[in-house]
Amino acid sequence: MSEQTLPPQHQDHRPGKEGEMHPEPVYFSDSYKPAGKLQGKVAIITGADSGIGRAVAIHYAKEGANVVMMYLEEHQDAELTRSEIEKAGREVLVFSGDAADKSLCTKVIDETMAKWGRIDVLVNNAGEQHPRKNLEDIPEEQWEKTFRTNIFAMFQLTKAALPHMQSGASIINTTSVTAYKGSPMLLDYSATKGAITAFTRSLSMNIAPRGIRVNAVAPGPIWTPLIPSTFDEEDVEKFGSNTPMKRPGQPAELAPSYVYLACEDSSYVSGQVLHVNGGTVVNG
């Protein structure tokens, strides 16, 4: 197949396990050279057990940040991420559960402040998707759950963290290329990503007087456990082939954009979205 980019595969359990993927995603490249850009900072990352979240957590740790990991229930993946953070010589707190749970968000913030007394970076990255061919096929329960995970959780955690963030802090949200070009199979997911983009822009203006920046990253097709756990084998086999680069991206290719938005290199950047999508032009 000229469009084949990956071996066909599928996982029945969502959000998927990184260890069952072949090939496994690349979450750090030796070509990346850490420079202490986040030395002494504290970063909270949701969906940090695998995929994009893991890559961001590892890059932040190598840049000198202590990391707070939040994830749903993939404990084995989370342990690998934890060990990589510790190998980088940084400390880590780990929390498992639903990021849309207000009580969990409060617990995370309280324990982070108790341990380090600061929150410098908040990465709202957790997400889920459920492909459906038609709008009529989407159960109301699925629509609500997708919104709870993708945007309600972002609201709850950001609201809990903001009172403890000082001037110079950074909030980074994961939106998607689908917020800009749509997706016929991911109606509810794309709608949440559009909401995230609008939330990012609005919040950036709302808290600019506090000296806190808010930006987002809009990934294209990135090879994470979410892909084989939500798409069938045929779709996985062609994943990323519709981009100008004709391939999916790796989490390691995405994480440096989160480093940029978290550090002082982007001190004059707020309310913006970085498009790391394999060359798709979205004019947004």
Secondary structure as UniProt FT lines:
FT   TURN            2..3
FT   HELIX           18..20
FT   TURN            30..31
FT   TURN            37..40
FT   STRAND          42..46
FT   TURN            48..49
FT   HELIX           51..62
FT   TURN            63..64
FT   STRAND          66..71
FT   HELIX           75..87
FT   TURN            88..89
FT   STRAND          92..96
FT   TURN            99..100
FT   HELIX           102..116
FT   STRAND          121..124
FT   HELIX           135..137
FT   HELIX           140..147
FT   HELIX           148..152
FT   HELIX           153..161
FT   HELIX           162..164
FT   TURN            167..168
FT   STRAND          170..174
FT   HELIX           178..181
FT   TURN            184..185
FT   HELIX           187..206
FT   HELIX           208..210
FT   STRAND          213..219
FT   HELIX           226..230
FT   HELIX           233..237
FT   TURN            238..242
FT   TURN            244..245
FT   HELIX           251..262
FT   HELIX           264..266
FT   TURN            267..268
FT   STRAND          273..276
//
